[in-house]
Amino acid sequence: MELFILLIPWVLAVGWMFWTKHLVIAALLCIGALFHIPLAKKGPAPFLWLVMSALLQLCWIAAAFFTDTPFLTLGMIVQLIALLVMMQTVREEKQRRMAMAANFEQQKALLYELRRQRHDLQKHAAALLHHDGESGAISAYKADVHSRYIELDQIIRGESNVIAGILYSYLEQAKEQEVFLDYHIQHPLSGLPLSEFECVSFLGNMLENAIEAAAEFGKNKEKPGKVCLICRRQSGIWIIHCQNDTLPLPEHIIERMFTNKATSTKAGHHEGIGTREINRIVNKYRGVLDFSVIQNQFTLKIKIPDIRENKRNASKSSMD
């Protein structure tokens, strides 16, 4: 239906140009019509936008017809360019909403876990207070309770709800895939000079790729895969290392990794968009990205300048 509505003005304009023997204009309009076909098939534009676009294009045709100036039909191409720009904006906004909606669910899961642990805390405390003597079983019970509470405390300490939610979500995902995920976060990731949406995309793509690679390694080697995320800030530079077990990677994938020509290592039809997005965010904030693959160990090293800190220091020096 959308394709039919969009192509009506183009068919009329091309037919008229061929009828009046304006072949150059007809060829340009044919190119515009061809661009419109994939736009209607995959574009997320609202239906009302498409209807209004078709009506405006009919107005261009009417203006060209009644003024007997065929080149006015080229205004349809200008309008097409404007529609492409608007649809790109809509697509990006839709991606942001989907990412933040997913993160909201991650925050809900974290809140539920916190409430559950708070509910169980009284029972654990009562069990420890009323036990008789000290035994190996009691010591193991204490260690288990301590590890459960300290694990969550390391995630939420100093982090915003958004970052805490995503860290907890991937910790649970790693457990489900029998991957050991270890966080060494010396400075909260919430302090990164990225927007919340960029943080979700940056960390999400990084951890998802690492966990999936470690899970495949674990299935192949019949032992749990490991992922380690390290974050610290040093001399105004954010240093992020993500290390994970991996199966040997083909040379052509390694060469294209974190470039616009990146290809995915996942099964099925994937385009390596996650690594491209990581690289895009790092470049946007003038960071440096490097990686190495040594035997069955993949290491991603990222350095991002603390732009906000640099701005504060610059403002202080200018005041002095």
VOKE-359256 format. One record per residue (C-alpha): residue in one letter; x, y, z. Coordinates in steps of 0.2 Angstrom, whole numbers, plus 2048, in hexadecimal, padded with zeros to 3 digits. Layout:
<sites>
AXYZ;...
</sites>
This chain:
<sites>
M800800800;E80E80C805;L8188087F5;F80880B7EA;I80581C7F2;L8178217F0;L81981C7DE;I8098247D7;P8108357D5;W82182E7CE;V8178247C1;L80D8337BB;A81C83F7BB;V8278327B1;G81982E7A5;W8168417A2;M82984479F;F82A836792;W81A83C78A;T82184D788;K832846783;H83C84E792;L84783E793;V85484579F;I84784B7AC;A83E83A7A9;A84F8317AD;L85283B7BD;L8408377C3;C8428257C0;I8528257CB;G84782E7D8;A83A8217D7;L8468137D9;F84D81B7E9;H83B81B7EF;I8388097ED;P8448037FB;L83E812806;A82C80B806;K8317F980A;K83D7FC819;G83A80E81E;P83181082F;A829821829;P817823830;F809820823;L803832824;W81583881F;L81482D80F;V80283480A;M80884680D;S818843803;A80D83C7F4;L80184A7F5;L8108577F4;Q81884E7E6;L80784F7DC;C8088627E0;W8198637D7;I81185A7C8;A8028657C8;A80D8757C9;A81886E7BB;F80986A7B0;F7FF87A7B2;T80E8857B0;D81587B7A2;T82687A7AA;P82B8677AB;F83B86A7B5;L83086E7C4;T82D85B7C6;L83F85A7CC;G8398617DC;M8338507E0;I84584A7E1;V8488597EE;Q8398537F8;L83F8417F7;I8508467FF;A84785080C;L83D840810;L84C835811;V85484181E;M844841828;M84282E828;Q85482C82D;T85083783C;V84182C840;R84B81C83E;E85882384B;E84B828857;K843817856;Q85380F859;R85681A869;R84481686F;M84780386D;A858804876;M85180E884;A841803885;A84C7F3886;N8577FC894;F84780089D;E8437ED89E;Q8557EA8A4;Q8537F78B2;K8427EF8B7;A84C7DE8B8;L8597E68C3;L84C7EE8CE;Y8437DD8D0;E8547D58D5;L8587E28E2;R8467E08EA;R8487CE8EA;Q8597CF8F2;R8527DB8FF;H8447CF903;D8507C1905;L85C7CB910;Q8527C9920;K8527B691D;H8647B591A;A8687BF929;A85C7B5935;A8657A592F;L8767AC932;L8717B2943;H8697A294A;H876796944;D87F78C950;G89278C950;E89D78E940;S89E780933;G8A377E921;A89177F91B;I88E78F924;S89E79791D;A89979190C;Y88879990F;K88F7A9914;A89B7AA905;D88C7A68F9;V8817B4901;H8907C0901;S8947BC8EE;R8827BF8E9;Y8807D08F1;I8917D68ED;E88F7D18DB;L8807DD8D9;D8877EA8E3;Q8967EB8D7;I88A7EF8C9;I87F7FC8D1;R88D8058DA;G88E8178D3;E8858128C3;S87681B8BC;N8668108BA;V86980E8A7;I87A8088A9;A8777FD8B8;G8687F58AF;I8727F18A0;L8817EA8AA;Y8757DF8B4;S86C7D98A4;Y87C7D389C;L8817CB8AC;E8727C08AC;Q8737BD899;A8857B789C;K87F7AB8AA;E8717A489E;Q87F7A0891;E88A79989E;V8977A789C;F8A17AE8AA;L89F7C18A9;D8AB7CB8B4;Y8A97DE8B7;H8B87E88BD;I8B17FA8BD;Q8BD8068C7;H8B38158C1;P8A08148BD;L89C8128AB;S88F8208AD;G89D82C8AD;L8A182989B;P89E839890;L891830886;S87E832885;E87382588E;F86E81E87D;E88081D877;C885815887;V877807885;S87D804873;F890805877;L88F7F9886;G8817EE87F;N88A7EA86F;M89B7E8877;L8947DC885;E8887D3879;N8967CF86C;A8A27C987A;I8957BE883;E8907B6873;A8A27B286E;A8A67AB87F;A8967A087F;E89B79986E;F8AD796875;G8A678D884;K89A782879;N8A977D86E;K8B677B87C;E8A9773889;K8AE780896;P8A779089C;G8AC79F891;K8B27AF89A;V8AF7C2897;C8B87D08A1;L8B37E28A0;I8BF7EE8A7;C8BC8018A9;R8C680F8B1;R8CA8218AE;Q8DC8278AE;S8E28388AB;G8D283E8A3;I8D182E898;W8C4821899;I8CC810896;I8C1801892;H8C77F088F;C8BB7E188B;Q8C37D088A;N8BB7C0885;D8BE7AE880;T8BB7AB86D;L8BD79E860;P8CA7A1852;L8C37AF847;P8C67AF834;E8D37BB82E;H8C67C5823;I8BB7C8832;I8C97CF83C;E8CF7DA82F;R8BE7E282D;M8B97E383F;F8B47F4846;T8B37FB834;N8A5800829;K8A87EF820;A8A77E5830;T89E7D482E;S8967CA83C;T89D7BA844;K88C7B5849;A8827A7840;G8757AD834;H8737BD82B;H87C7CB835;E8857DA82F;G8917DE83E;I8877EE842;G88C7EC855;T89F7EF852;R89B7FD846;E891806853;I89E804860;N8AB80B854;R89F81984F;I89D81E862;V8B081D865;N8B4828856;K8A683585B;Y8AE83886C;R8C0838864;G8C582886C;V8D081A867;L8CB808864;D8D77FA862;F8D57E7864;S8DF7D7863;V8DC7C5861;I8E97BA869;Q8E57A7868;N8D47A5870;Q8D47B6878;F8CB7C6871;T8CF7D7879;L8C77E7875;K8D07F787B;I8C780887A;K8CD818881;I8C1827881;P8C6839887;D8BC840895;I8B584E88B;R8AB856899;E8BA8568A4;N8C585E897;K8B786B895;R8B786E8A8;N8CA8708A8;A8CA87C899;S8BD8878A2;K8C78878B2;S8D788C8A9;S8CE89A89F;M8C78A18B0;D8D88A18B7;
</sites>
